[in-house]
């Protein structure tokens, strides 16, 4: 559906529910995978997506169309995913480092091979900002300009974060290969 028409429907009380349903149908899967790459498990991704769409519904009147709807949705979803990671970290701060990866291995929705599992493990070691940038660039193939809008960060900072993330992942794989 045309962006402007959808935006118009979102701002009309008579068509708001229908337009919102269209957004959910059109963007749920894409947002799910963006979030899943950040949080790690199916259950956490589902929770974050649910929170994302609740927030989207509550913020519909604030959205003016300055960016594309998909960019706005990704910004909310990524922020919700990062908030989820922060809550998990705070919740687990007294535990020995807890990884979402263990849940991903046991997850029936995760059919990754060894390299995929190692990549997921490597991503789990990244700081939040690097994890988000890497996931949006590597998995979602987003341009730096779009990631900049989603995360509200400069393109230069994003490129640096992505570079550091790639280097850390490369070192992770090198260390794994040396131990194997």
Steps between C-alpha positions, in 0.01 A plus 500: 500500500611855428675665799297821483169314475592277792604803704171669419310187610701486824400854590131451427296359791275310255785311332764489777433139605510372142818693422665376817408141408658557159820620669507198729443262207754672278784550749469232772728242345771746395501665843497160669822396326666835569418465869581128508853569378545748785336314792579143401196290584159453345317565828689824568449616141127430524479699824693790351286504185185505710638793701603669175151490352344616828738797494426564130125503572547739790726731296297515178394858564867600543609360164500782245651318205839672512657160437369189330262288705745208479781716640278618786396142578860376491608780733236402754573127463878541535459729801264247660752222430783701654280584801427130534874421500560766765223359719638149457852618582379679810293199601799269456775731625561290812513177302798372311465636146175355364472461126180504296682261272424198719132567447553538127662155477205338674253706299303292250491801267879514475643256246846650461805298408830526688615820327166665564518403867852637523391825337210527746744433786736767368217752465400433862841631610454837330394813690137603435576776248734283296253211512218718369710654220644164398155335496340777296789511251586130472162328538262770374739644239404855595696799373689710753269794428197294600672354806589857596132593494400186693761539774528880497879482461742647249602291202866536599430359845301215346780411260746494789267282710450262209875482436571425869222241506641324194850503651374354829307230315806421288712469816232280658513266200881504498507407870247224439702362209819504710324308779344243267 
